[in-house]
Amino acid sequence: MVGASSLQPRLLSSFVGDRLVQSRQPLAQLFHYNPGRKHVSMQLSRTFSGLTNLLFNRRNNLDEVPDGKRKRLRPGKLSPRRPVPNHIKRPPYVKTRMAPGIASGPEVHDLKGIEHMRASGRLAAQVLNYAGTLVKPGITTDEIDEVVHQMIIDNGAYPSPLGYGGFPKSVCTSVNECICHGIPDSRPLQDGDIINIDVTVYLNGYHGDTSATFFCGDVSEEARNLVKVTKESLDKAISICAQGVEFKKIGKTIHDHADKFGYGVVRQFVGHGVGRVFHADPVVLHFRNNDGGRMVLNQTFTIEPMLTVGSINPVMWDDDWTVVTEDGSLSAQFEHTILITEDGAEILTQCEA
């Protein structure tokens, strides 16, 4: 998950993701708005994450039906913010309610740090795995958030999304056409939905970040194939990671695999360094690119590809978080936190179950 920057409107790089871009340029120089159109384009040089021509389109008609079988998502009602006991350590950004952006420098750890990363990754994986067992027709995403929240604090950790740049919940729940950063609310899951659950925990001063897309009831073959290929793209990307490997090979690996099946690769949301801070260098692009940088020993970062059946253009809701596909087509995502070792890459968020 990459969060939002302090700029208004928020700029997302993947709450990513989870996605933070910090700039001293005035907003008038960053944004170009065409009256009468739904598009706001953001102009950034490659020094800002290499993400250029970023488009966030405000959706006007929430009742549009993308096909004859399902309706587009509508925002539901939000429950009050859930409390966290005072004894649980909070990330620094919770006090300011400002998203800090992507920290400069990679997250590279000593032996103690690696053990802390393994612990936070293990807890995140356990929480995600349990959250996945809750997915069934009729349950609301808010009910999933309630369980996730309680499980995290019961284990002495803090739910990293809660309060990140004002995010109101403890987990992201992205249903059907939602690309990422869906806010848990009163909407019940329906038979045939797919849902990405994005869990990040802050344990002993270290973040562990992971997500997966789950099936709800009887899911279409189209949705099953998209989810399968998205998971495969993550697995293939992790398999090429090792000390000295160029980060751009991650994007090529994911993009090449998606192309074989005709799926789109979302470009505006990225993987990121993670550890003592939620989002750090490097920015990990999931599409073909020529960005520099190589993996180093004992470094931790996320890879979190988002693939779509149709349009890769993002549309942001008025809540400034929820991002959906422009045409209402399905989107899927998987994410792991990995550690670069002498033998390649260790998945820190792999659930043993």
N, C-alpha and C positions, 0 to 999 in steps of 0.2 A: 504494500500500500504506500503510495507516495502522496503527500498531502498538498495543501494549497499554500501559496505564498501570501505575503502580507499585502500584495497588490489587490485592489478592488476594481473590477470584479476579479475573483480568484483565478489564478493561472494554475492549471493542473499539469503535473509532469509524472506519475502513477502513484498517489497518496502516499504514490507515488508517488505516486508511485509515483500515488502513490502514482514525482511530478513537480518538484518545486523549482521554480525559477525566481531568482532574486535579481532585480534590476534597479539601477538608479535613474534610468530613463523615465521622463514624465510619461504619464499614461497617454497623453495626446500623441506621443511619438511611437508608442507601442501598439495602439489600436487604431483601426480604421473602420468606421461604421457607415454603412450606406442606408440612409432613411428609406423606409418602405420595404426593406429586406430583412431576413432573419439572421443574417450572417454578421458576425463580428470577427474580423481577421486580426491576428496578432503578428507583428513583424519582429522577428528576433534574428540576430546574427548567430553563426555557428558557435560563438563563445557561450551562448545560452543553451546548453545541452544539445546543440546541433538540431534543435527542433524549430523548423521554420515553417511559415505559412500555416500556423496553428489556427484551426477554425472551431469555434464553439457556437452552435446554432441554437437559438432559443426556440423551443417548440411551442406552437400555438394551439394546435388541435389535438387534445389528448384522447379523442374518441375515434381517431382514424383506425381503421382495421387493416393491417398489412396483408392479411389473407382471410380466407373464409372460416378459419378455425379458431383464431384467438384475437383478442383485442390488445391494443397497446397498453402499456402500464399506465396507471394513474397513481399519483401520490396519495397515500393514506394518512391517517391521523398518527401523530407522534405521542408516545407516552412521556411522562416526566423523566428528566435525567436521573440515572440510577446512581446511588451513593457509593462511595468507596471508603472503607474504614481508614481512619487517620494514620494507623500504623503502617500502611502500605506505602512504599516509596513511589513517588510520582515523578515522571519525566519533567525536566525543567520547563517545557513549553506549556504545561498544564496551567501554570500560574499566570502566564501572560495571555493565554488563549490566542496567541499569534503563531502561525505556522513558521518555523524557523528557516525553511528552505533546505536545500541540499548543502551539507557541510563540506568544506574544502578538505581534501585529503582522504585517502582510502582508510577503511577500517581494517587494520592489521593488528593481530593480537599476540600476546605472550601466552605461555601455557595456562596461566590462571584465567586469562581472558577467553581462551578457547574453551575451557571447561564451562565457564559461564555461558558462552554462546551455545554450547551443546545443551545445557540445561534449559535455556529459554526456548531454543528450537524444539526440544523434546516436548515441553509443555504446550507450545503452540500447536504442534502436530497432534497431541492427545486431545486438545480442545476441539480442533477442527474435525478430527475423526468422530468424536462424540456428536458434534453439531450436525454432521452428515447423517447420523442415525435418526435425527429428529425430522428430517425432510419427508413430508407426506402431505397429501391433500388435506386442506383444512387448517393446518398450523399457520400462524402468522409469523412474519419475519421478526416482529417485535418479541414474540415468544421465544424465538431462537436467540435473539439478543439477550433476553433475560437469563436464559440458561448459560450462555457463553460468559456473560458478565459474572455470574455467581461462581462458575467453575474457575475462572481466572483468579478472582479475589480469594476463593477458598484455598488456592495454592500459593497465596502470598504474593501474587503478581498484580500488576496494573494493566488494564486493557488499553494498549497504546493509542487506538483511534480516539478514545473518549477525551474530548477537549482539544484535540489536535486541530488548530486553526478554527476552533468552534464546532468541530464535528460533534453531533449530539449523542452518538451511540457508541457501543463498545465493540461492534463488529460491522463489517460491510456485507450487505446481502444484495446481490445483483441478479435480478430475475430476467430471463428471456433476452430481450433486446438491450438490457442494461449492460453496458460495457464494464463499468466499475463504479465504486463508491456509492452504491445504493444504500439509502438510509433505512434501517429496519422500521417498519410501521405496522399499521393495522391490516394490511392486505393479506388475506389468507392465500397460501399457495394452492394452485389448482392442478388437477390431474393433467399431465403433459408438460408442465413447466420444467425448465432447467434453472438452477440457481447456483451462482458462485458465492461461496462463503469465504471471506477474507479475514483471517485471524492474526493479530499481532499482540504479543505479550511483552511486558517490561518486567524482567525478573532479575534481581540483584544488579540493577544498573545496565542491563543488556536487553536489546530487543530481539525477538525471534518472530519471523514474518512468513506466513504461508497462506495459500488458498487453493481451493479445488471447486470444480463444478459438479453438482449432484443432480440426479434424476428424481423427479417427483411423479410417482405413479407411472402410467403408461405413456412413455415418451416416444415421439416420432422417430423414424429412422433417420431423417434429416438431422435432427438434434443429436441423436446418438453418434452419428458419424462426425459431426462437428466437434463434439466433446472428445471423442477418441483421438482425432487428429491433433487437437490442441494439446492434449496430454502427451502425445507422441512428440510433438515439436519441442516441448519442454525437456523431455527425457533425452532427445537427441542433442539439444543444446548443452545440457549438463555433461553429456558423455564426451564432449570435445574440450571441456574446461581442464586446464592444468597450468602450472607455473610457466610463465613466458608466453602463453597463448594470447593472441590479439583479441580484444573484446569484440571487434567487428565481426569475428567469425560466428559469434552467437546469433547476430542478426541474420547473417547469410544462411546459417543452418535452419533457423526457424522459417525464414521466408521461402527457402527452397522447398521445404516440406509442405508448407501451406499451398504453394503454387501447384504442387502435384494434384491437389484435390480442388483447386479453384477457389480457395478461401482467401479472404482479405486479411491483412495484418494491420491492426491498429497502430498508428505511429505516434500519437500524441501522449501515450502513457508508457512509462519506462520502468525497467528494473533499476536497482540502486544499491550502493553500499549500505550495510546495516550492521549495527553493533551497539556501541555506547550511545550513538545517536540513531534516530529513526531512519533518517535519509542522509546518505553521504556519497561522496564520489566512490566509484565511477557511476555515471549515467549509462545504463545498459540498454541499448537500442535493440528492438526485436525485429527490425527490418534491415535490408541490405544498406550498408553505409560505409563510409571511408574514415570514420573517426579513429583517432589513435588510441594508444594505451594498451598495456599488457597486464595480465594477471600476475600477482605476486604471492609468494608463499605466506600462509597464515592470514590471507585476506578473506573477508566475508562479504557477500553481496547477494542480491536476489535476482532471479530471472523469472519473468511473469508474463508470458505472451498472451495476447488477447486476439483471437481470430473471429471473423464474422462470415456469415453465409453471403451477405450482400455488401451494402455500403460500409466503408471504414470511416466515414465522416462522423464525428461526435456531435451530439446535441446535448446541451446542458439544461437541466431544469432550473426553475427559479430558486430552488434551495441552494444553488451554487455548488452542489456536490454531485448529484445523480447525473450520470452521463449515459445516454442511450444512442443507438445507431440511428442515423438520419432517416432511414427508410423502414425502421421497425423490424429489421431482420435480426435473427438470433446472433448472440455473441457468447463466447465461452472463454474462460481463463483458468490457468493453473499457475501456481507459484511455489518455489522453494527458496529457502536460504541455504547457500552452499559455502563451504570452507575450502580454500585451495590448499592442498597438502602435497607432500613429496610424491605421492602416488597418483595425483590427479585432483579429483573433487569429492568431498564428503558432503552428502546431503544431511544438513542438520535438522531438517523438519520432516524427515521420513518417519512416518508412524510405524512402530514395530508391529502393530496389529494388522 
